[in-house]
């Protein structure tokens, strides 16, 4: 196998598994660990993976800024949003995070729904305000322009006042080892607070996010009650799961 072929195999493997040790890669490719270390070093320097002690991790392909994410995989997002909307029942209090997929849930709510939506996202608050028979609570704080969400101690304190029936959370990465993850620390604090104060948790994750891991963990994969995804082979990406998978 040529060098470029080997390195592409490594990237494909990481995209499926999320991470791998140098020993594992060397064994799979029947080359020395020194060869793999050189491959990982070069791939890391070119920004194609994240080199960690003893191996490497995949880098999520999901962009950070709201404006870059809003049109990404729009068809898949709409399908996932429609499935997520089915979980919302009359009388529920639901935490909605600042994701671009969760924003689309508002389009699929039944007419006349009487529910309460709590969010730290200005964009999502506006979207859910179109459901005239429901209540929307926007948590105040310091606006993060790149994400159009509010952050800070005011948001975290306010969340403690609620006991939600359901939290619907979008992530940047989801894998077996590190669970649900994101790249923004303050956003992770708010999402984690939502999860802790909700009776049930639904994670919304496009197929491009499965197998990846970012810096800040929201919860373990075993904490999920529902996974809403457009990935058809969840078991291949995450292994055996003990929660309900809603595939679209």
C-alpha positions in Angstrom: 0.0 0.0 0.0 1.3 3.4 -1.0 1.8 6.1 1.7 -1.2 8.2 0.5 -3.4 5.1 0.3 -2.4 4.2 3.9 -3.1 7.6 5.2 -6.5 7.8 3.6 -7.2 4.4 5.1 -6.3 5.8 8.5 -8.6 8.8 8.1 -11.5 6.6 7.0 -10.9 4.3 10.0 -10.9 7.3 12.4 -14.1 8.6 10.8 -15.8 5.3 11.6 -14.3 4.7 15.0 -13.6 8.2 16.3 -10.1 7.3 17.6 -7.5 4.6 17.4 -4.2 3.7 18.9 -0.9 3.6 17.0 -0.6 -0.1 17.9 -4.1 -0.8 16.5 -3.4 1.0 13.2 0.0 -0.7 12.8 -1.6 -4.1 13.3 -4.4 -3.4 10.9 -2.1 -2.1 8.2 0.8 -4.6 8.9 3.4 -1.8 9.2 5.6 -0.6 12.1 4.4 1.8 14.8 7.1 4.2 13.7 5.6 4.3 10.3 2.2 5.0 11.8 3.6 7.7 14.1 5.0 9.5 11.1 1.7 9.2 9.3 -0.1 10.6 12.3 2.3 13.5 12.7 2.0 14.5 9.1 -1.8 14.2 9.1 -2.0 16.2 12.3 0.2 19.0 10.9 -2.1 19.2 7.8 -5.1 19.5 10.1 -6.7 16.2 9.0 -6.8 14.5 12.5 -6.0 15.3 16.1 -2.9 13.5 17.4 -3.2 12.3 21.1 -1.0 10.3 23.3 -0.6 6.8 21.9 -2.8 7.4 18.8 -5.1 9.8 17.1 -8.7 11.1 17.1 -10.9 12.2 14.2 -11.6 15.9 13.7 -15.3 16.7 13.5 -16.3 18.1 10.0 -19.0 20.3 11.6 -18.2 24.0 11.4 -18.4 26.1 14.6 -20.3 29.2 13.6 -24.1 29.3 13.4 -24.0 31.0 10.0 -21.8 28.2 8.6 -24.0 25.4 10.0 -27.5 26.7 9.1 -27.5 25.3 5.6 -25.4 22.2 6.3 -27.2 18.9 5.6 -30.5 20.8 5.6 -32.6 17.9 4.2 -31.3 15.6 6.9 -31.9 18.2 9.6 -35.5 18.7 8.5 -36.2 14.9 8.7 -34.6 14.7 12.2 -36.5 17.8 13.3 -39.8 16.2 12.2 -38.9 13.0 14.3 -38.0 15.1 17.3 -41.3 17.0 17.2 -43.1 13.7 17.7 -41.6 13.4 21.2 -43.3 16.7 22.3 -46.7 16.2 23.9 -49.2 18.7 25.2 -48.4 20.1 28.6 -44.7 19.4 28.4 -41.9 21.7 29.4 -39.1 21.2 27.0 -35.5 22.4 26.9 -34.4 23.4 23.4 -30.7 24.1 22.9 -29.2 26.5 20.3 -28.7 23.9 17.5 -29.7 24.6 13.9 -31.5 21.3 13.8 -33.5 21.9 17.0 -34.5 25.2 15.5 -36.3 23.4 12.7 -38.5 21.4 15.2 -40.8 24.4 15.4 -41.9 23.9 11.8 -43.3 20.4 12.6 -45.2 21.1 15.8 -48.9 20.3 15.5 -51.3 23.3 15.4 -52.8 24.2 18.7 -50.0 22.5 20.8 -49.9 23.8 24.3 -46.3 23.3 25.6 -43.5 25.4 27.2 -40.2 25.7 25.5 -37.1 27.0 27.4 -34.0 28.0 25.4 -30.9 30.0 25.5 -31.0 30.7 21.8 -32.4 33.9 20.4 -32.9 32.4 17.0 -34.7 29.3 18.4 -36.9 31.5 20.6 -38.1 33.4 17.6 -38.7 30.1 15.7 -40.8 28.6 18.5 -42.7 31.9 19.1 -44.5 31.1 15.8 -46.3 28.3 17.8 -48.8 30.8 19.2 -50.5 28.4 21.6 -47.3 27.5 23.4 -45.1 29.5 25.7 -41.4 30.4 25.0 -39.0 31.3 27.7 -35.7 32.9 26.5 -32.9 32.6 29.1 -31.0 35.9 29.3 -27.2 36.3 29.6 -24.3 37.4 27.4 -24.9 36.8 23.7 -22.3 34.7 21.8 -22.5 36.3 18.3 -20.9 33.2 16.5 -23.6 30.9 18.0 -26.5 33.2 18.6 -26.9 31.8 22.2 -26.8 33.4 25.6 -24.2 32.2 28.1 -23.1 33.0 31.6 -24.1 32.4 35.3 -27.5 34.0 34.7 -28.4 31.3 32.3 -27.2 28.5 34.5 -29.0 29.9 37.6 -32.2 30.2 35.7 -32.1 26.6 34.5 -32.1 25.4 38.1 -35.7 26.8 38.4 -37.1 24.4 35.9 -37.9 20.7 36.0 -38.3 19.7 32.3 -40.1 16.7 30.9 -37.6 16.5 28.0 -34.4 18.1 26.8 -33.6 18.1 23.0 -29.9 18.6 22.5 -27.8 18.9 19.4 -24.1 17.8 19.5 -21.0 18.2 17.4 -19.7 14.7 18.2 -21.1 11.4 19.6 -19.1 8.3 20.2 -19.0 5.3 22.5 -15.9 6.4 24.5 -16.6 10.1 25.2 -20.4 10.3 24.7 -22.0 13.5 23.5 -19.5 16.3 23.0 -19.2 19.9 21.8 -16.4 22.4 21.1 -17.6 25.5 23.1 -17.1 25.4 26.9 -19.9 27.8 27.9 -22.3 26.1 25.5 -21.4 22.8 27.1 -22.2 24.1 30.5 -25.7 25.1 29.4 -26.4 21.9 27.6 -25.2 19.9 30.6 -27.5 21.9 32.9 -30.4 21.2 30.6 -29.7 17.5 30.6 -29.5 17.4 34.4 -32.8 19.1 34.9 -34.8 17.0 32.4 -36.6 13.7 32.9 -35.7 12.4 29.4 -32.9 13.2 27.0 -33.1 13.2 23.2 -29.9 13.8 21.3 -30.1 15.0 17.7 -27.1 14.0 15.7 -26.5 14.0 11.9 -24.5 11.1 10.5 -21.5 13.4 9.9 -21.1 13.7 13.7 -21.3 10.1 14.8 -17.9 8.6 15.7 -16.3 12.0 16.4 -15.3 13.5 19.7 -14.8 17.2 20.7 -13.2 18.7 23.9 -16.3 19.1 26.2 -18.4 16.1 27.2 -22.1 16.7 27.9 -23.1 13.2 29.0 -22.3 9.5 28.6 -23.9 7.6 25.7 -25.8 5.5 28.3 -27.6 8.7 29.5 -29.5 9.0 26.2 -33.2 8.0 26.1 -33.5 8.8 22.3 -31.0 9.3 19.5 -32.5 11.0 16.4 -30.2 10.5 13.4 -30.0 10.1 9.7 -27.3 7.5 10.0 -28.7 4.2 8.8 -26.2 1.9 10.5 -25.9 3.2 14.1 -24.5 0.0 15.5 -21.6 0.2 13.1 -20.8 3.7 14.2 -21.5 3.5 17.9 -21.7 -0.2 18.8 -24.6 -1.8 20.6 -26.9 0.8 22.2 -29.4 0.6 25.0 -31.6 3.6 24.0 -34.2 4.1 21.4 -32.9 5.1 18.0 -35.2 7.1 15.8 -33.6 6.8 12.3 -34.8 9.0 9.4 
